[in-house]
Amino acid sequence: MSDTDKNEDLFAEELTLLLLYLASWTEVKDFPPRAWKNHRFEILGALADKGLLLDSKGRKSVHFTPEGVAAAKRLEEKYRRHG
């Protein structure tokens, strides 16, 4: 895999995590937000492997981990500054 491919994969993961976060909701207070799995499954799997999302095979939504929420908030700030 070339450096360009790696950069594109990282960019796709960042944007997917951010979009999931922006479209997420919380059903119960003090419970991690969740979002619909309407993104590429290989990216969702990579984010779960990194500990940012809880793997929820067989379900239509995913839950964020606390680390995933923190990472999404950092990305929101990053892209807000560069937007």
RAVEN-V814710 format. One record per pair of residues at least 12 apart in sequence whose ideal C-beta (glycine too) atoms are under 8 Angstrom apart, sorted by the first residue. I is the first residue (numbers start at 1). J is the second residue. If there is no record, write none. Layout:
i=(I/I)
j=(J/J)
This chain:
i=(9/12/12/13/13/13/13/14/16/16/16/16/16/17/17/17/17/17/17/17/18/18/18/18/19/20/20/20/20/20/20/21/21/21/21/21/21/21/21/21/22/23/23/24/32/32/32/32/32/32/32/33/33/33/34/34/34/34/35/35/35/36/36/37/37/37/37/37/44/47/48/51/51/51/52/52/52/52/52/52/53/53)
j=(46/40/43/43/46/47/50/75/39/40/43/44/47/47/52/53/68/71/72/75/72/75/76/79/39/35/39/53/62/64/72/33/35/64/68/69/72/73/75/76/76/35/36/64/54/63/64/65/66/68/69/63/64/69/61/62/63/64/61/62/64/60/61/56/59/60/61/62/62/68/62/65/67/68/64/65/67/68/71/72/65/68)
